[in-house]
Amino acid sequence: MWRKSGLFICLLCVLSYAACGGALALEAVNVNGKVSSVGSDTLSGIMTRWSELYRERYPEVIVQIQASGSSTAPPALIEGAASLGPMSRRMSRSEKRRFRSVYGYDPAEIIIGFDAIAVFVNFENTLEALNLEQLDSLFSGTHRCGGSGPLETWRDLGVDGPLGAQRVSLFGRNSASGTYTFFRESALCGGDYRKRVNEQPGSSSVVQSVGVSPRGIGYSGIGYVTESVKVLGLMSDNGTPVFPSAQSALDGTYPLARPLYIYVNQSADQGLMGHEKQFLDLALSSAGQQVISDYGFIALPEALRLKVRARLGIDS
């Protein structure tokens, strides 16, 4: 069953995002202090590069980046250990409720780009595409997305030759990861992972594991693709494989596309301010969005980027 991407809903959400306070330009100002970020491993490279660019503008500001997984962002924001929480999934209702119980307002939620979760096999594998039922059968033990049962060997997936008789090695993220949660909800329809999925501490670890294992298959953000792996297409209802790309992610034809977020420990209704607003100013600049593209992810379309900046009260 072909499931339409939820990206359109997220695009509508970002366009209806509550307007924030007055504009704050990027001219040099006295910004002594610290910006701390705790959250997504997927966004670790992007956040690190943004922090480097930010320190070039404001060398007296200390920027600290910790990337242990999206699930670490909400508690860090709640406990005051971070002022920025990058996440590769949307914060859950329960996480927002806990935050609100402490601060009395919801954290500001900003979409800063997009990603497509790719399914990788070893570069020597002859497989070209999977349907979503096969993906469910491979990674889930509950088969809520229509999987007919566990697929154990590569022959079960239509691969011939010596590899066909070999058992499939499954690689995925750990439970702290937003990618883990997103894949479970979108590819497995909220079902349980199979116990034999080898959980990896980072996205790059998934790709590296598949790259050195001829029997391997795994998932992570498209930005982590290397020459040692091959990206599989996912079959549409008409039998055509759809590959992850900026176009297929934004138009909803690729089913495993997702927004990328930064949460800020400030009230969006009262307007962002200080170092955090300056950091978002950079992230949503042309240079900041180029960083997202450079890391293999999907930058905000220009019209949407300008709308987000306007909603946040940031000068174009």
N, C-alpha and C positions, 0 to 999 in steps of 0.2 A: 504494500500500500504506500503510495507516494504522499508524503506529508509536506504541505507548503511551509516554507520558512516563515518563522515569526518575525523576520527582520522588518517587514512593513509595519507591524504594530509598534516596534521599537522606534522606527523613524517617525511615526505619528506622535509617540510619547515625547521624543526629543523636541519636536516642533511645538508641542504644547507646554513645554517646561516653563515654570513660573519665572517671570522676569526678575532679574536681580538688581542690585544697586548700581550706582553711577559708574561711568567709564573710568578705567585706570590704564593709562598708556604705559609703554615699555621704556620710557625715558629713565635714565639713571636716577635713582632716589636713594635715600638712606634706608637700607633694608637690613640692618644688622639683625641677626637672629638665626633661626633654624627652621628647616623644612624636613619633616620626617615622613617616610612612606613605608608602609608595611602591607604586603599583599601578594599579588599574582606573580607566579614564576613565568607565565607566558609573556607578561609585560616587562620582565626584568631588564632585558636589553634596551627596550624603548625608554623605560624610566631612568636607567643609568645614563643613556645618551642625553636625555632631556636635562638631567641633573648637571651634566658637564656643560651644556649650553647655558644653563641658568647661572652656574657659577662664573662663567665668562662675563655675564652681564653684571652679576652681583657677587663679587669675589668674597665679600665679608659674610655672606650667608652660608651656614653649614647645611649641607643637604645629605641626609642619611637614607639609604635605600636598603630594605630587607625584603627578599622575595622568597617566601616559604610556601606560598599557595594562597589562593583567593580566600579560603576559609579563615585565614589568619587576619584578614583586614578588619572585619567587623569588631572582634574583641579588642584589637589594637586601638581602633577609633574610640570604642566605648571606654577603655581604660586610660585614654589619654596618652598612649604610647606612640601614636601616630596622628598626624593631621591630614594625611592623604591616604586613601585606601584603594589602590588599583585592583580591579577584579575582572576576571575573564568570564564572569557570569553575573547576573543581576542579584543584588542582595535579597535574601529571602524575607518574607513577611515577619517571621519570628526574629530574625536578626535586626530588622528595622524596629520592631516593637521593643526589643531590649535596649537598643540605642535611645529610642524615644523615652523610655522609662527613666533613663539617666539624665538626659539633656532637655527633654521637653519639646523637642522638635526632631524632624527627620533629617538625616544627613543629606547634603546636596548631592544629587546624582547627575553625573555628566558623562555622556557618551563621547569618547574621544577617537573612535575608529571602529573598524570591523575586522572580523577574522572568519576564516572557514576552517572547520576541523577536517583535516585530510586523513584518509586511511592509507597507510603506507605498507608496501611489501618490499622485500629485497630487490635490488635493481636487476637481478638475474631471473626473477620470477616472470613467467609468461602470462600470468593472470592480468587482465586489463580492467575488469569492472566487477562489482558486486551489486546485487539488489539489496534492499533494506531488510528483507526477511532473512537473507543469508548473514547479514551483519548482526542481526539480532540472535540468530542461531549460533554464531561464532562466540560472541562475547557475553551473552546472557544465559542464565539458567532457568529463567521464568518465562521467556518467549512472549512477552506482552505485545510485541510489535509484529507478530505473525510468524515467527520462526517455528519450523516444524519439528525441531529437535536438535541436539548438539551435532555440529559438524566437526569431525575429528581429524580427517586427513585432507591433504590437498586435492586428492582425487574427488572427494565430496564436493569440491568447488570447481571441478572440471579441468584440473591441471593434470596433464599426462606426463609420461617420462619418469625418471627416477624419483623426482620430487613427489609425484602423485601418491605414493604409498607412505610417505612420511607424515608424521603427526604435525599439525599446525601449532606453532608457538605463538602465544598471545601476549602482547605487551600493552600496558595502559598506564594511566597516572594513578597516584595515590589519592586517598579520600580527602586530603586537604586542598586538592586542586579544583579550581573552577572548571577546568576541562573535564575532569572526572565526572563532576556533577552534571555539566551540560550534556556530555555524551550519554550518560545514563538516562537523562530525561528525554533527549531528542532522538537518540538512536535505539535505545532500549525501552522507550515508553515508560520510564520510571522503574523498570524491572531490576532485578539483582544481577550483579556481575557473576560470572562463573568463578569458582574458587581458584582455577588454574591460570587466571590472568595474572601475569607477572607485573606487579605494580612498581612503577619507576618514580624516583624522587623529582624528576624534572622532564620537561618536554624534549629537551635535547637527548636525554637518556633513552627515551622511547625510540627516537629515530636512530640513535647509535646502536641500540640493541637489535633493531630490525635490520640495520645495515650490515651487521656482522653475522646474522643468522639467516641462512637460505630458507629456513622454514618459518621465518618470522612474519608477523603482521601486527600493526599497532596503529594508534591514532594520536594526533597532536595538532596544534595549530599549523597552518600551511607555511608560516614563516620559518619553520624549523626544517624544511625540506633540504636534503643534501643529495649529492651525486650517488650516494650509496643506496638510496631507496627510490622506489617508483610510486607515484601517486595513482591510486585507483579511482576510476569513475564510479558514480553511484547511478544505478539504472532508474530512469523515469518510468512513468506508467506506459508510455509508448515504446518502451524497450531501448531507448537511446541513452547511452551513458552521459552523465553530466559531471564535468570536472570542476574542482574548486577554482574560482577566479574572481576578480573584482566584479565583473559583470554578473556572473551567475549567483554570487553572494548577494549583491544589491537588488537584483531583480526577482529574487526568491526562488529561482529554479534549482539552486543547490540547497539541499535540505539541512545541512549541518553548518549553516552560517550563523554568526552571532555578533552582537555588539561587544565592544570593550569599554569598560567603565573606569572612571575615577570617582570615588566617594570622598567628600570633604566634610570634616567635622565643623561645619558651620550651617546655619539655617539659610536655605535657598530663598525663603520668603523675605528675609531681612537683607539679603545681598552678600556676596562674597567680599572678602577684604584681605588685606595684608599679603604675606608671602604666598599663601595658597592661591589667591587670585592672580598674583603675578606669575606663578608657575603655570596655572591654567591658561593665562594669556599666551605664554610661550608655547604650550602644548597645542593650542588651537590657532597658532600662527601658521603661515605658509611653511616656514622652516621646520616647525614642530611636526606638522603633518607629513613633511617629506621624510622625517625620521621613521614614521610608521611605514611608509612605502619602502624605505631602504631596508627595513627589517623583514620585508616580505609579507606584511599585513596590508590592510586596505584602509587608505585614508578616507576621511569624510569627503563626500562630494562638495565642491566649492560652495554651491548655494546653501547646502546644509551647514557647512562650517561657519559661514557668515551669520546664519540664523542662530546657531548656538552661541556665537560670540555676542550677538545682539541680546540674546536672552540673559546672558551672564553680565551684561552691562560693560563689555569690553569693546574698546574702539576697534574698528576694522583697520 
